[in-house]
């Protein structure tokens, strides 16, 4: 049986624990497709899993990576909607076709094996076909899986975004956009690439909520994508408009437990919705792929690394440095 290169974390103490293996190329079942992986996009979650810091845990000997795009090279006997040669994107959670997640352990590269391999077999129901005329590269398409679907779910999952509302970044949807960062360099890059309406450096402006409220004429923001978690939730609640939605998609900010705000009272005062986001179902990935294909949207790729152990470790380290502006990807030859 033909062999392929697969990467696993037999131990999870450091990025350097990554090990290369030669394993059988999987044979797809009747309802699966075999995909030749062309690109893998990394996320903060990958760094956390590799160093045993992911709060939801991961399986032993896990194959890392949750975001992949590639080509179908074999189709199961019961599959009708795909053909050999189709460009596809693989959903984060192969069991979540629609609605809320059933649990937090079924995401690729965590509770189940991920995509850091030359070939993967996946249920056809968890795969989304990319239109033939889509201009995005494989790395750009892979970047849609977690980052893209999380943003899509945040803005369209509940209380859908409406044109004219204020939000973090969503120019294509007709919203007024405000971007925050601790780096003037990153904000300058964002201005050049996405042309948001406003940018705020929260290191120079610690009370960025007041600035955001001022920029919206005193109303506050209708949608906030909350990445910091407990460390920044008070500012988000101060910045949100009455009845606005805060989508909690991360927990990266450091915080002093003694200074944790009374989130319940803050949310009550604003009648705000605090909604946890665990990526999103296959149906949202399908909607997102359709949207970016029709709009022919392109996405910022910071750097592409090769599919070797040393290059993948370097990609992890580059991501962990926090200096990147676009996505960091692995190109699988």
C-alpha positions in Angstrom: 0.0 0.0 0.0 1.4 3.5 -0.9 2.8 5.5 2.0 2.5 9.2 2.8 4.2 11.7 5.1 2.2 12.5 8.2 3.1 14.7 11.2 2.1 13.9 14.8 2.8 15.2 18.3 3.7 12.1 20.4 4.3 14.6 23.3 3.0 18.1 23.6 5.6 20.2 25.4 7.1 22.3 22.6 6.7 22.8 18.9 9.9 20.8 18.5 8.1 17.7 19.7 6.6 17.4 16.1 7.6 14.1 14.5 7.3 12.9 10.9 5.9 9.4 10.1 5.4 7.3 7.1 1.9 5.9 7.1 -0.6 4.3 4.7 -2.6 6.6 2.5 -6.2 6.1 3.7 -8.7 4.3 1.6 -12.0 6.3 1.5 -15.2 4.5 2.5 -18.3 4.6 0.3 -19.3 8.0 1.8 -15.9 9.6 1.9 -13.5 11.4 -0.5 -9.8 11.2 -0.5 -8.1 14.6 -0.6 -4.6 15.5 -1.6 -3.8 18.3 0.8 -2.4 21.4 -0.9 -2.2 23.9 2.0 -2.7 24.0 5.7 -3.4 27.3 7.6 -2.2 27.6 11.2 -4.1 29.2 14.1 -3.4 30.1 17.7 -5.2 27.0 18.7 -2.5 24.9 17.0 0.2 26.5 19.1 -1.9 25.9 22.3 -2.4 22.2 21.4 1.3 21.7 20.6 2.2 23.0 24.1 -0.6 21.4 26.1 -2.2 24.8 26.8 -5.4 24.2 24.9 -8.2 24.4 27.5 -10.3 21.7 25.8 -7.5 19.1 25.5 -6.5 16.9 22.6 -6.0 13.2 21.7 -2.7 11.4 22.1 -0.4 11.2 19.1 -2.6 13.8 17.4 -2.1 14.8 13.8 -2.2 18.7 14.1 -3.9 21.2 12.0 -7.5 22.1 11.5 -7.6 24.1 8.2 -6.9 22.5 4.9 -7.6 23.0 1.2 -6.8 20.5 -1.6 -7.9 18.4 -4.5 -10.1 15.3 -4.5 -8.2 12.4 -5.9 -10.6 9.5 -5.1 -14.4 9.4 -4.6 -16.3 6.8 -2.5 -18.9 4.7 -4.3 -21.9 6.4 -2.7 -20.6 10.0 -3.3 -22.4 11.8 -6.1 -21.7 15.5 -5.5 -17.9 15.4 -6.0 -15.6 14.3 -8.7 -11.8 13.7 -9.0 -10.0 17.0 -9.5 -12.5 19.2 -7.6 -10.8 21.9 -5.4 -12.2 21.6 -1.9 -12.1 23.0 1.6 -12.5 20.7 4.7 -14.7 21.7 7.6 -13.3 22.2 11.1 -15.7 19.7 12.6 -16.6 16.8 10.4 -19.7 15.9 12.5 -21.3 19.4 12.5 -23.3 19.9 9.4 -25.5 22.7 10.9 -26.5 24.3 14.2 -24.5 24.5 17.5 -21.5 22.2 18.1 -22.3 19.0 20.0 -19.1 19.2 22.0 -15.7 21.0 22.0 -13.5 18.0 21.3 -14.5 17.0 17.7 -12.5 19.7 15.9 -9.7 18.5 13.7 -6.2 18.6 15.2 -7.5 18.4 18.7 -10.0 15.8 19.8 -9.6 14.1 16.4 -6.7 13.8 14.0 -6.1 16.9 11.9 -4.8 17.7 8.4 -1.0 17.9 8.6 -0.7 15.0 6.1 -0.3 14.6 2.4 -3.6 12.8 2.1 -6.8 12.8 4.2 -10.0 10.9 3.9 -13.1 12.8 5.0 -16.9 12.4 4.9 -18.2 14.0 1.7 -20.8 15.8 3.9 -17.9 17.7 5.7 -16.3 18.9 2.4 -17.1 22.1 0.5 -16.5 22.4 -3.2 -14.7 25.5 -4.4 -16.2 27.1 -7.6 -13.9 26.7 -10.6 -13.7 30.4 -11.2 -12.6 31.3 -7.6 -9.3 33.2 -7.7 -8.0 32.3 -4.2 -4.9 30.2 -3.7 -5.0 27.0 -1.7 -3.5 28.9 1.3 -6.2 31.5 1.0 -8.9 28.9 0.9 -7.4 27.0 3.9 -7.5 30.2 5.8 -11.3 30.3 5.5 -11.9 27.2 7.7 -11.3 28.7 11.2 -10.7 32.4 10.8 -13.3 32.9 8.1 -16.1 30.7 9.4 -15.6 32.2 13.0 -16.1 35.7 11.6 -19.0 34.6 9.4 -20.7 32.8 12.4 -20.1 35.9 14.6 -21.8 38.2 12.2 -24.5 36.0 10.6 -25.1 33.1 13.0 -27.5 35.0 15.3 -28.7 38.6 15.1 -27.3 39.0 11.5 -25.3 42.0 10.6 -27.1 44.7 8.7 -25.6 47.3 6.4 -24.8 50.5 8.2 -24.0 48.8 11.5 -20.6 49.1 13.1 -18.3 46.1 13.4 -14.7 45.0 13.6 -13.9 44.2 10.0 -16.5 43.4 7.3 -16.2 46.0 4.5 -17.8 43.6 2.0 -21.0 43.5 4.0 -21.5 47.3 4.0 -20.7 47.9 7.6 -18.7 50.7 9.3 -15.5 49.1 10.5 -13.3 49.8 13.5 -10.0 47.8 13.9 -8.0 47.7 17.2 -4.4 46.5 17.6 -1.4 47.1 19.9 0.8 47.8 16.9 0.9 50.8 14.6 2.7 48.7 12.1 -0.1 46.2 11.9 -2.7 49.0 11.8 -0.9 50.6 8.9 -0.9 47.3 7.0 -4.6 46.8 7.7 -5.3 50.3 6.4 -3.4 49.5 3.2 -5.1 46.2 2.7 -8.6 46.5 3.9 -9.1 50.3 4.3 -11.2 50.2 7.5 -13.1 53.3 8.5 -11.2 53.7 11.8 -8.2 52.2 13.6 -7.3 52.4 17.3 -4.0 51.4 19.0 -5.2 50.1 22.3 -1.7 50.4 23.8 -1.7 54.1 23.2 -5.4 54.4 24.0 -6.1 52.0 26.9 -9.7 53.2 27.1 -10.4 52.2 23.5 -14.0 51.7 24.3 -14.6 55.4 24.9 -12.8 56.2 21.6 -15.0 53.7 19.7 -18.1 55.1 21.2 -17.0 58.6 20.2 -16.3 57.4 16.6 -19.8 56.0 16.4 -21.4 59.3 17.5 -22.1 58.0 21.0 -24.0 54.9 20.0 -21.4 52.3 20.4 -20.6 49.2 18.2 -23.4 46.9 17.1 -21.0 43.9 16.7 -17.7 43.1 18.5 -15.5 40.2 17.8 -14.0 39.6 21.3 -10.5 37.9 21.1 -9.1 38.8 24.4 -11.6 37.2 26.7 -11.8 38.1 30.4 -8.9 40.5 30.0 -10.8 42.8 27.6 -14.5 42.0 28.1 -15.1 45.1 30.2 -13.9 47.4 27.4 -16.0 45.5 24.9 -19.1 45.8 27.1 -18.4 49.5 27.5 -18.0 49.9 23.7 -21.1 47.8 22.7 -24.3 49.6 21.7 -27.5 48.9 23.5 -28.7 45.5 22.4 -25.5 44.8 20.6 -23.8 41.4 20.1 -20.3 40.5 21.5 -19.0 37.3 19.8 -16.5 35.6 22.1 -14.0 33.9 19.8 -10.8 34.0 21.9 -9.2 34.3 25.3 -5.7 35.6 24.6 -5.5 38.6 26.8 -3.6 38.5 30.2 -5.7 39.6 33.2 -5.5 40.1 36.9 -8.2 37.8 38.6 -8.7 40.5 41.2 -9.7 42.9 38.5 -12.2 40.7 36.7 -15.3 42.9 36.0 -18.9 42.0 37.0 -19.7 40.9 33.5 -23.3 40.1 34.3 -24.1 43.6 35.5 -22.3 45.2 32.6 -24.2 43.0 30.1 -27.5 43.6 31.8 -27.0 47.3 31.6 -26.4 47.2 27.9 -29.0 44.4 27.2 -26.1 42.9 25.3 -25.8 39.4 23.8 -22.6 37.6 24.8 -22.3 34.6 22.4 -19.6 32.0 22.4 -18.3 30.9 19.0 -16.8 27.5 18.3 -16.0 28.1 14.6 -19.2 27.0 12.8 -20.9 24.2 10.9 -20.4 23.0 7.3 -23.3 25.0 6.0 -21.6 28.2 7.1 -18.4 27.2 5.4 -20.4 26.6 2.3 -22.0 30.0 2.5 -18.6 31.6 3.1 -17.0 29.9 0.2 -19.8 30.9 -2.1 -19.6 34.5 -0.9 -15.9 35.0 -1.3 -16.0 33.2 -4.7 -18.7 35.5 -6.1 -17.0 38.6 -4.7 -13.6 37.3 -5.8 -12.1 38.3 -2.4 -8.4 37.8 -1.7 -6.8 37.3 1.7 -3.5 38.3 3.2 -1.0 35.5 3.5 1.9 36.5 5.7 4.2 33.6 4.8 4.1 30.1 3.3 6.4 27.4 4.8 7.3 24.0 3.2 6.0 20.6 4.3 9.0 19.5 6.3 9.4 19.0 10.0 11.8 22.0 10.4 9.7 24.3 8.3 6.5 23.4 10.1 8.2 24.0 13.5 9.5 27.4 12.1 5.9 28.2 11.1 4.7 27.5 14.6 7.4 29.7 16.1 6.6 32.5 13.6 2.9 32.4 14.6 3.7 32.3 18.3 5.9 35.5 17.9 2.7 37.5 17.2 4.5 39.6 14.7 2.6 38.3 11.7 -0.1 40.4 9.9 -1.7 37.8 7.6 -2.1 34.1 7.8 0.7 31.6 8.2 0.4 28.5 6.0 2.1 25.3 5.1 2.2 24.4 1.4 2.0 20.6 0.9 3.9 19.4 -2.2 
